[in-house]
Amino acid sequence: MGIWKQVISMVVGIGAGALAYKLVQDYNARNKTEVKTEFESQEPQDQPEQEAKAEQSVVQYPARPDNGPNVNPVSLGTLEKPIDHATGKLDATRIASQEDFGDWDEWGCQG
């Protein structure tokens, strides 16, 4: 009895999917619109396009004066991995300690 329930539910699901697919296809076919543009009948004008291309080639993007990396306001502190000495594994509870970040009162709003 259990296998018949599974087969019937699979058939109903496939039928519902096929019906939804058919409805979407019919809706798209019925609402299909043709777009006609007026640009097809106009003659191309070469001079304005060439001027626009010349203007586009002159574009320059601003660059930072030093071209170096961003300054990190957080001092690195120790570069050792927080390893638990008893097990020899990485201790996830000590990944970031207060000593690694320096004195936040010194930095004020900069940090």
N, C-alpha and C positions, 0 to 999 in steps of 0.2 A: 504494500500500500504506500510506503514511503517513497519508493522510486517513482511511482506514478505522479505523486504531488510535485516532485522535482521536475519531471518531464513536462508536465502541464505548465508549471511556472516558467520554464525555459521557453516553451512555445509561445506563451502569452507575451513574454518579454521580447522575443524576436519579432512577433507580430506588431507590438506597439512601436518598436524601433523602425520597422519597415513603414508603418503608417505615418510616423513623424517625418521620416525621410521623404516620403511621397508628398506630404503636405507642404514641406519646405520647398521642394522642387517646383510644385505647382504655383506657390506663392511667388517665387522668384521669376518664373516664366511669365506670369500674369503682370507683374509690376516692372517688367523690363522696359526701360526707356532708352531711346536713342538720343544721343547728344550730338547736335550739329553745331559746329563752330563757324564763325565768320572768317576765321583766319585762313581757311583753305582758298578763298577766292581772292585774297589780297596778294599783291606782289611783294616779294621780300625787299627790304631796304637795307643795303649793305653798310652804308656809312654810319648810322646810329649804333649798329651792333659793334662795329670796329671801335668806336669811341668808348663804348661801355666796356669792351674787353681791355682797352688800354687803361681805363680807370681801375679796373679790378686787379690788374697786375701790379699796381703801385701800392696796394694796401700793405702796411707794415704793422705788426703787432707789437705792443709795448713789451720791453724786456726789463727784468730787474737789473739794477745797476751792478750788483756784484755777481750775479749768475750763480750764486752758491745755494746751499740748502737752507731751508727755514731754520731759524734759531729755536732750539728746544728750551723752553723756560724751566724744565725740570732737570735738576742735576742727577746724573746717573747713579752716584753712590757706588756700591760694590757691584761688580760684574759676576759674582759667583752665583751658581745655581743653588737654590735653597734645597739641599739634599738632607734627608733625615739620616743622621749618622748611625742609628740603630739598625735600620733596614737597608740603607744604601739607595733608597728610591727617592724620587722627587717629592718633596713635601708641598702639596697644593695649598696648605694653609699658610705657608710663609712665602708665597710668590711675591707679594708686595708688602714690604715693611715700611714703617715710617721713616727710617733712616735713609731709604733709597730716594726719597723725594725732596730732601733738603728742608729748610725752614720756610714754611708757607707764609708766616707773618712778615718775613723780609720781602717777599715778592708782592704782597698786597694784591692788587687786581690784575697783575701781570700773569699770574700762574693759573 
